[in-house]
Amino acid sequence: MCRLLGRENRLRSSAEFKAVYRGGRLYPGRLVMLYVFREGSGKKAGIVVSRRIGGAVKRNRVRRLIREAVRKHLPEIPEGIRMVLTARSGAAEAPFEAVQAEVTGLLVKAGLME
């Protein structure tokens, strides 16, 4: 099984995140914002959860929810995609189903899946 957010599939440096923010397109949602940049080969994703969301426990929970929602759609996402998913304040209290539905909707809106 391929993992989207394995070490080789994560945005890791500040420069990679900045490239997505600068050159990518924003798809805002109620719980998550999706930035998509089409470049190169492979699939890379990064997740950003601000301290405004809450303490470390809340931030890590939100990060895990978003990571799992993206991982489920890995086979449908085309090659050459760089994306950053940024959590919004409502994501901390939202159930997994709501986060997953939002991420799925944003991926469809961005044209990354049908």
N, C-alpha and C positions, 0 to 999 in steps of 0.2 A: 504494500500500500504506500502510495506516495504522499508525503506530508507537505502541504503548502508552506507551512511556517517552520520547516526545518531550517537548520543553520544556513544552507545554501539558498533558501528561498525567502529570506527575510531582508528587508531594507535595514541596514545596520549603521551606516554612517550618516552624519548630519548632511553631508553633500548629497546623498541619495534622496533623503527626505526633501531637501530644498529643491532638487531637480523636479520632483513630482509636484510640489507646491507651485513652482514657477511655471513649468511647462504643461502641467496637467489641467484637467477640467474638473470642476467641482459639481457634485451632485448632493445637495443638502437633504437631510431627512430630519425627522423629529427626534430620533435617538442617536443617529450616527450620520456623520458627513463622510462622503466618499470622494477622494481625489483619484483620478485615473490619468495615467501618462502612458502612451503607447511608444515603446522603445525596445530595441534589441531583441533578445531571445529569452526564453524562460519566463517564469512567473515569479514576481517578488511582491511581497506585501509587508506593510508596517502598520502597527496599531499604536495610536496615541491616546492616552487617558490622562487628562490634566489633574492636578491636585485639587482643583475646584470640585471634582466629582466626589471626593471624600478621602478618607484615610486609605492606607495601603491595602487593607482587606477589601474594601469596596472597589478600589481601582483594579486590583488583581482579578476580582470576580468579573468585572466588566470586560477586562482584557480576555479572560477565558471564554466568556460568552461570545464575544465578537470573533475570536479565533476559531471557535467551533462552527459558528455560522458560516464563515468563509471556507473552512476546510470541507464542509459538506458539498460545496459547489465546485470544488477543484477540477473535476473532469470537464466541466462545461466552460471554464474560463479559458480563452485562447492564449496562445503563446505570445510573448512580447509585451506583457502588461506589467506595469509598475503601479501599485495602488497603495494609498494610505487611508485607513479608516480612523476617523477621529470621533471619540465618544462625546456625546452631549450630556447635559446634566440629568435628563430623564432616564438614561440608560442604567443608572445605578439601582433604581427601584423596579425596572421593567423585568418581566419574566423572560426566560429564554425564547419562548415562542414569539414574543413581540420583537425581540432583537433579531431573531432569525428572519422573520417576515420583512422587517425593515431592510436588512442587508440584501435579501433576495430581491426585493423591489428595486433597490438602488442598483444592483448588478444588472437587472433587466433594463432599467432606465438608461444605464450607461452603455447598453448594447453588448455587454460581455457574456450574456446568456439569453436564452429565449424563455 
